[in-house]
């Protein structure tokens, strides 16, 4: 499910996709630029035998383990704030 948020004249378009095991946030800054993506992913034992827990992925591909849902919310808030600033 994609949800488009209002666009300001200075800010990017922001799209959210929410799935059972991940949240994807796309920041579109212009028609000729690729979107910057933030991803929060939940690895459960039924989905992955190698990883378990919550991980955040930055647009550059950096993976960050998150210890709790609170840390995941903080990750989203911090990274979205940086992208929208």
Backbone torsions as a table, in degrees:
resi	resn	phi	psi	omega
1	UNK	NA	119.4	178.8
2	UNK	-102.2	138.6	-179.9
3	UNK	-129.0	121.3	179.7
4	UNK	-93.0	132.2	178.9
5	UNK	-99.4	154.4	-178.0
6	UNK	-54.8	143.4	-178.9
7	UNK	-103.1	131.0	172.6
8	UNK	-89.9	167.9	-178.3
9	UNK	-69.3	-21.5	-179.0
10	UNK	-104.2	-15.4	-172.9
11	UNK	-102.5	165.0	179.3
12	UNK	-81.4	166.9	168.4
13	UNK	-78.3	140.1	-179.1
14	UNK	-123.7	127.9	178.6
15	UNK	-120.0	141.7	177.3
16	UNK	-118.3	136.5	169.9
17	UNK	-125.4	129.4	-179.1
18	UNK	-119.6	122.3	178.9
19	UNK	-119.7	177.8	179.3
20	UNK	-62.9	-36.7	-173.4
21	UNK	-116.9	2.9	179.4
22	UNK	-160.2	159.0	173.6
23	UNK	-123.4	130.5	178.7
24	UNK	-118.9	131.1	177.2
25	UNK	-121.5	119.9	179.7
26	UNK	-105.7	133.1	174.1
27	UNK	-112.2	113.1	178.6
28	UNK	-102.6	113.6	-177.2
29	UNK	-93.6	-17.1	179.4
30	UNK	-175.6	164.8	-175.4
31	UNK	-67.4	-26.1	-177.6
32	UNK	-102.5	11.5	-179.1
33	UNK	-116.0	139.7	176.5
34	UNK	-70.0	150.7	179.9
35	UNK	-70.8	149.5	170.3
36	UNK	-91.4	128.6	-176.1
37	UNK	-113.8	135.1	166.9
38	UNK	-108.7	137.1	-179.8
39	UNK	-132.7	133.2	169.6
40	UNK	-112.1	126.1	-175.9
41	UNK	-128.6	136.6	177.1
42	UNK	-104.7	120.5	175.3
43	UNK	-103.4	111.3	176.7
44	UNK	-101.1	162.6	-178.1
45	UNK	-60.3	-29.1	179.6
46	UNK	-76.5	-20.7	-178.6
47	UNK	-94.4	-31.7	-173.4
48	UNK	-148.3	133.1	177.0
49	UNK	-90.9	-11.2	-176.1
50	UNK	-99.2	-35.4	-177.9
51	UNK	-123.4	148.7	171.3
52	UNK	-143.2	144.9	178.7
53	UNK	114.8	-165.8	-177.6
54	UNK	-108.9	134.3	179.2
55	UNK	-130.6	144.4	174.0
56	UNK	-110.1	139.9	179.2
57	UNK	-121.2	125.3	179.5
58	UNK	-87.1	166.2	-179.0
59	UNK	-56.9	-28.9	179.9
60	UNK	-83.7	3.1	177.9
61	UNK	93.6	-4.3	179.9
62	UNK	-63.6	130.7	-179.7
63	UNK	-100.7	133.3	-177.6
64	UNK	-128.8	115.3	176.5
65	UNK	-69.0	138.1	-179.2
66	UNK	-119.2	127.8	-171.9
67	UNK	-77.4	-22.4	-175.0
68	UNK	-154.8	172.1	175.6
69	UNK	-63.2	-36.9	177.5
70	UNK	-59.4	-42.2	177.7
71	UNK	-66.5	-35.3	177.7
72	UNK	-64.5	-42.7	178.1
73	UNK	-64.3	-42.1	178.1
74	UNK	-63.6	-40.7	177.3
75	UNK	-58.9	-48.4	179.8
76	UNK	-61.7	-47.1	-177.9
77	UNK	-62.0	-45.1	-178.4
78	UNK	-65.6	-48.5	-176.9
79	UNK	-68.6	-39.1	176.8
80	UNK	-64.3	-41.2	177.8
81	UNK	-59.8	-40.7	178.4
82	UNK	-66.1	-39.3	-178.0
83	UNK	-71.9	-33.7	-176.3
84	UNK	-88.9	-11.1	-178.5
85	UNK	-72.2	NA	NA
